[in-house]
Amino acid sequence: MTKNIFSIKNKVTLITGASSGIGESLAKLFAEEKSHLVLLARRWERIRSLSAALEASYGVKCLPISCDVADEQQAIEAVQKAVQVFGRIDILINNAGITAKSEDVTSHSTEQWDSVLSTNLDGAFYVSREAVKIMKENQYGKIINISSVCGLMGLANQVGYAASKSGMIGLTRAMAVELGKYNITVNAIAPGYI
């Protein structure tokens, strides 16, 4: 029998972009492992429904919060609410992300650029900054940033997305160097197309 060296049972995990895709799958996986969840997404009905289903199926506590992480005040208030309810955040998964395709860099609009960077990179920064304040107090935390192979290799027709995911890797490296002394680990995962 193999012993699990890293249990997330009874840990409090905050997942951004939890209403679908990778975020929803992570929420289900973490609930199966008995982690309590704070689920952030813009689509309120989806995360409310997912939270209820996970509580019923796995007996964990779930806190759904309607939040656009690109909005700094919403991100701050979401983390504060999570701490009010659970008293801490043990694990943060910055998963929220969008993309915007264009014919090439010359047709990539400022609005597309701003929208993608503000959700994918600014949002991860806002949520991380607030969560780290709590993690430092507790001298414990794990942050997982969902980047992309596009942040490593580039991607034609999605210049904003590639830049944001590359920025996520830089954010990860900088926070990892800064926060290790507080027993906070910071890592990035760079999946391919999903």
Secondary structure, DSSP 8 states (H G I E B T S, - for coil): ----SS--TT-EEEEESTTSHHHHHHHHHHHHTT-EEEEEES-HHHHHHHHHHHHHHH---EEEEE--TTSHHHHHHHHHHHHHHHS---EEEE--------SSGGG--HHHHHHHHIIIIIHHHHHHHHHHHHHHHHT-EEEEEE--THHHH--TT-HHHHHHHHHHHHHHHHHHHHHGGGTEEEEEE-----
